[in-house]
Amino acid sequence: MSKSSPLEIVFHAMCPPRRFHFPSNGRLRSIGSVLVALVLFGTGRGPESAEAQVQVRFGDSTRANYSELHEALIEGTPAADTVLAILGTRTPRPLWVRFRQALAGSRSWNDGLLALTRIAELRDRASADSAGRLRRSIESGKLTTPAGSDATDLLPFMHAIVLERSRTIRKDQALLADLLPRVPGGQYDIADAWVFGRLRDGAADSVIARFLATDDQALRIRYLTLLSFTLDSSAVPFLARVYAAPDSFNIPPRAAIRASDGLLWVGTRGSLEALRDARSKARARGIYADPKLAHADLDFLASDSSAVISRTGHWLDDWIARLPAR
């Protein structure tokens, strides 16, 4: 998700701190992708209430790197090596050890969150049971975390671990059918959104259809926020159209940053080319020209462009040149 005020549905469900939480398509490709959310959420509140959301992907040769935990994470650095080690772990036990160390304050808190995300991807039954017990401890106020952290920030991770395990039993369409009726009322959390981003079987197409079927602006923003989690490249043309002409979809310009986020998160050469072209069209139309949308000394589009290097370590054109065509 960067974005603004956490409680403005029309502006935060679309644009708070630069992004969201988890990713991938079921298994890691080379060293794959992972996504972490540092969130504050309560019952009945959707992702638009997130205080800060973070996604991390590193070492996938077919997609751009992406990190909200690091500033311009670069290959070969100690931070990158740590990320690769966590994402490459194939059994839950060492990941739980990392998390417990983070919980005790002897390891980076962000490393612990990455470990939890990787645990979710592994869909381990025992881990789902452990997550259920931890969630109960958090909700009862019995879990102690390091100074400066909040145990409730861990609730979406526990939920994600349980949800991902459930995908071994329930079909993706069943999980989607459970989520979609809850979106209008905001009865979903970051874990639901993360798992949605991993669903196959036309999940993104279903949300796009619902986006187009409603005239409710706030609901459209919620659907657009969900789509910013997807790795489904079929959503790329739609996201590009929204970013280039948000006024055509009754989306406030500031909220349309979610479409840019989604294109960058998909991260393929095709999605990044679509992002570059949409940005060019948007500049020609002047849709983001309002000075109120500017950040620091940069206009809205220039700020969004500069964020690419912060989140991926390279400029957009550099990624387009180095990624394989699909």
C-alpha positions in Angstrom: 0.0 0.0 0.0 2.4 5.4 -0.2 -0.9 6.2 1.0 -2.5 8.4 3.6 -4.8 8.4 6.5 -5.8 4.9 7.8 -9.4 5.6 8.4 -10.4 7.3 5.2 -12.1 4.6 3.2 -11.9 6.5 0.0 -8.3 7.4 0.5 -6.7 4.7 2.6 -8.2 1.6 1.2 -6.5 2.9 -1.8 -3.5 4.8 -0.6 -1.9 4.4 2.8 1.8 3.6 3.4 2.9 2.2 0.1 1.4 -1.2 0.1 0.1 -4.5 1.4 1.0 -7.8 2.7 1.5 -11.4 1.2 1.8 -13.1 -2.3 2.6 -16.0 -4.7 1.0 -18.7 -6.6 1.3 -21.7 -4.3 5.0 -22.4 -4.5 8.2 -20.5 -4.8 9.7 -20.1 -8.2 13.5 -20.1 -7.7 13.4 -18.2 -4.5 9.9 -16.9 -5.0 7.8 -14.3 -3.3 6.5 -13.4 0.1 4.4 -10.8 1.5 4.2 -9.4 5.0 1.6 -7.2 6.6 2.2 -5.0 9.6 -1.3 -4.2 10.4 -3.7 -3.0 13.1 -7.1 -4.4 12.5 -10.2 -5.1 14.6 -13.2 -7.3 14.0 -15.3 -6.3 11.1 -12.7 -4.0 9.5 -11.2 -4.6 6.1 -7.7 -3.9 4.7 -8.5 -0.2 4.4 -8.0 0.0 8.1 -4.4 -1.3 7.8 -1.9 0.9 9.5 1.0 -0.3 7.3 1.2 -3.0 4.8 4.3 -4.5 3.4 5.1 -7.0 0.6 8.4 -8.7 -0.2 9.4 -10.7 -3.2 13.0 -11.4 -4.0 15.0 -13.7 -6.3 12.3 -14.6 -8.8 13.8 -14.4 -12.3 10.5 -13.8 -14.0 9.3 -10.9 -11.7 10.7 -7.7 -10.4 12.0 -7.8 -6.8 9.7 -6.0 -4.4 10.1 -5.0 -0.8 8.3 -2.7 1.6 10.5 -3.8 4.5 13.7 -2.4 2.9 14.7 0.7 1.0 15.9 -0.3 -2.5 16.8 -3.9 -1.5 19.7 -4.9 -3.7 21.1 -8.3 -4.6 24.2 -9.4 -2.7 23.6 -7.3 0.5 23.3 -8.9 4.0 19.6 -7.9 4.1 19.0 -9.6 0.7 20.8 -12.7 1.9 18.6 -12.9 5.0 15.4 -12.5 2.9 16.6 -15.2 0.5 17.3 -17.6 3.4 13.9 -17.1 4.8 12.0 -17.4 1.5 14.1 -20.5 0.6 13.3 -22.4 3.8 11.2 -25.5 2.9 10.2 -26.8 6.4 8.3 -24.9 9.1 10.5 -25.8 12.1 13.4 -23.4 11.4 10.9 -20.7 10.5 9.2 -21.0 13.9 12.6 -20.8 15.5 13.2 -17.5 13.8 9.8 -16.2 14.8 10.3 -17.3 18.5 13.7 -15.5 18.4 12.0 -12.3 17.1 9.4 -12.7 19.8 12.1 -12.8 22.4 13.8 -9.8 20.9 17.0 -11.6 19.8 16.2 -11.4 16.1 14.8 -8.6 13.9 11.0 -8.3 14.2 10.7 -8.0 10.5 12.6 -11.3 10.1 10.0 -12.9 12.3 7.2 -11.6 10.2 8.8 -12.9 7.0 9.1 -16.3 8.7 5.4 -16.3 9.5 4.5 -15.5 6.0 6.7 -18.3 4.6 5.1 -20.7 7.2 1.7 -19.8 5.7 3.0 -20.6 2.2 4.0 -24.1 3.4 0.4 -25.0 4.4 1.6 -27.2 7.2 -1.1 -28.8 9.4 0.8 -28.6 12.7 1.7 -25.0 11.9 -2.0 -24.2 11.4 -2.7 -25.7 14.8 0.1 -23.7 16.4 -1.3 -20.5 14.7 -4.7 -21.2 16.2 -3.2 -21.5 19.7 -1.1 -18.3 19.2 -4.2 -16.4 18.0 -6.0 -17.3 21.2 -3.0 -16.2 23.3 -2.9 -12.9 21.5 -6.7 -12.3 21.8 -6.5 -13.1 25.5 -3.6 -10.7 26.0 -1.2 -13.4 27.1 1.4 -13.1 24.4 4.4 -10.7 25.1 6.2 -9.0 22.3 9.3 -6.8 22.2 9.1 -3.1 23.1 7.7 -1.1 20.2 5.7 -3.9 18.8 2.1 -5.0 19.3 1.0 -8.6 19.6 -2.2 -7.8 17.7 -0.1 -7.1 14.6 0.4 -10.8 14.5 -3.2 -11.7 14.2 -3.4 -11.5 10.3 -0.4 -13.8 10.1 -2.0 -16.4 12.2 -5.2 -16.1 10.2 -3.2 -16.4 6.9 -1.5 -19.6 8.2 -4.8 -21.2 8.9 -6.4 -20.0 5.6 -3.6 -21.3 3.5 -3.7 -24.7 5.2 -7.5 -24.7 4.4 -6.6 -24.5 0.7 -5.3 -28.1 0.9 -8.9 -29.1 1.8 -11.2 -26.6 0.1 -11.1 -25.5 -3.5 -10.0 -21.9 -4.4 -13.5 -21.1 -5.6 -14.9 -22.1 -2.2 -12.6 -19.7 -0.5 -13.5 -16.9 -3.0 -17.2 -17.6 -2.5 -16.7 -17.2 1.2 -14.8 -13.9 0.9 -16.8 -12.0 -1.7 -20.1 -11.6 0.3 -18.1 -10.1 3.1 -16.3 -7.4 1.1 -19.2 -4.9 0.9 -19.5 -4.8 4.7 -15.8 -4.8 5.3 -16.0 -8.1 7.1 -12.5 -9.3 6.1 -8.9 -8.7 7.0 -5.4 -8.5 5.5 -5.0 -12.3 5.6 -8.2 -12.7 3.5 -6.8 -10.2 1.0 -3.4 -12.0 0.9 -5.0 -15.3 0.3 -7.2 -13.8 -2.4 -4.1 -12.7 -4.2 -2.9 -16.3 -4.4 -6.2 -17.8 -5.6 -6.4 -19.2 -9.1 -9.5 -20.2 -11.0 -10.5 -16.8 -12.2 -10.6 -15.1 -8.7 -9.2 -11.8 -10.1 -11.8 -11.9 -13.0 -14.6 -12.3 -10.4 -13.5 -9.2 -8.5 -13.1 -7.2 -11.6 -16.7 -8.2 -12.6 -18.0 -7.0 -9.2 -16.0 -3.8 -9.5 -17.7 -3.0 -12.8 -21.1 -4.1 -11.6 -21.3 -1.6 -8.8 -21.6 2.2 -8.8 -20.6 2.5 -5.2 -17.3 4.4 -5.1 -16.2 3.1 -1.7 -16.9 -0.5 -2.7 -15.0 -0.1 -6.0 -12.0 1.1 -4.0 -12.3 -2.0 -1.8 -12.3 -4.2 -4.9 -9.4 -2.3 -6.3 -7.5 -2.8 -3.1 -8.1 -6.6 -3.3 -6.8 -6.6 -6.8 -3.6 -4.9 -5.8 -2.8 -8.2 -4.1 -3.2 -10.4 -7.1 -0.4 -12.1 -9.0 -2.8 -13.0 -11.8 -1.5 -11.4 -15.0 -5.1 -11.5 -16.5 -5.8 -8.4 -14.3 -3.0 -6.3 -15.9 -5.1 -4.8 -18.7 -7.8 -3.7 -16.3 -5.4 -2.3 -13.7 -3.7 -0.3 -16.5 -6.9 1.2 -17.7 -7.9 2.2 -14.1 -4.5 3.9 -13.6 -4.5 5.7 -16.9 -8.1 7.0 -16.5 -9.4 6.6 -12.9 -12.1 9.2 -13.7 -13.6 6.8 -16.2 -14.2 4.3 -13.3 -15.4 6.8 -10.7 -12.2 6.3 -8.7 -10.5 9.3 -7.1 -7.0 9.9 -8.5 -5.3 9.3 -5.2 -7.1 6.0 -4.8 -5.9 4.9 -8.3 -2.4 4.3 -6.8 -3.8 0.9 -5.9 -3.8 0.1 -9.6 -0.2 1.1 -9.9 0.7 -0.9 -6.9 -1.1 -3.9 -8.4 0.8 -3.7 -11.7 4.1 -3.4 -9.9 3.3 -6.3 -7.6 2.4 -8.6 -10.5 6.0 -7.7 -11.5 6.3 -9.3 -14.9 7.7 -7.6 -17.9 4.2 -7.3 -19.4 2.8 -5.7 -16.2 5.6 -3.2 -15.9 5.3 -2.3 -19.6 1.6 -1.7 -18.9 2.4 0.4 -15.9 4.9 2.6 -17.9 2.4 3.0 -20.7 -0.5 3.8 -18.4 1.6 6.4 -16.6 2.4 8.0 -19.9 -1.3 8.1 -20.9 -2.2 9.6 -17.5 0.3 12.3 -17.8 -0.9 13.2 -21.3 -4.5 13.4 -19.9 -3.5 15.5 -16.9 -5.6 13.4 -14.6 -3.1 13.6 -11.7 -2.0 17.2 -12.3 -3.8 18.6 -9.2 -1.0 20.1 -7.0 -2.8 18.7 -3.9 -1.7 15.3 -5.1 2.0 16.2 -5.1 4.4 14.8 -2.6 7.4 16.9 -1.5 8.9 18.4 -4.7 7.4 15.8 -7.0 4.1 15.7 -8.7 1.9 12.7 -8.2 3.2 10.6 -11.2 6.8 11.5 -10.6 6.4 10.4 -6.9 4.9 7.2 -8.0 7.7 6.6 -10.5 10.4 7.3 -7.9 8.8 4.8 -5.5 9.6 2.0 -8.0 13.3 2.2 -7.2 12.6 2.4 -3.5 10.5 -0.8 -3.6 12.3 -2.8 -6.2 15.9 -1.6 -6.2 15.9 -0.6 -9.9 14.1 1.8 -12.2 11.1 0.6 -14.2 12.9 0.6 -17.5 15.8 -1.4 -16.0 13.4 -4.1 -15.0 11.6 -4.1 -18.3 15.0 -4.6 -20.0 16.1 -7.4 -17.8 12.9 -9.5 -17.3 12.0 -12.2 -19.9 9.1 -11.6 -22.3 6.0 -13.7 -21.7 
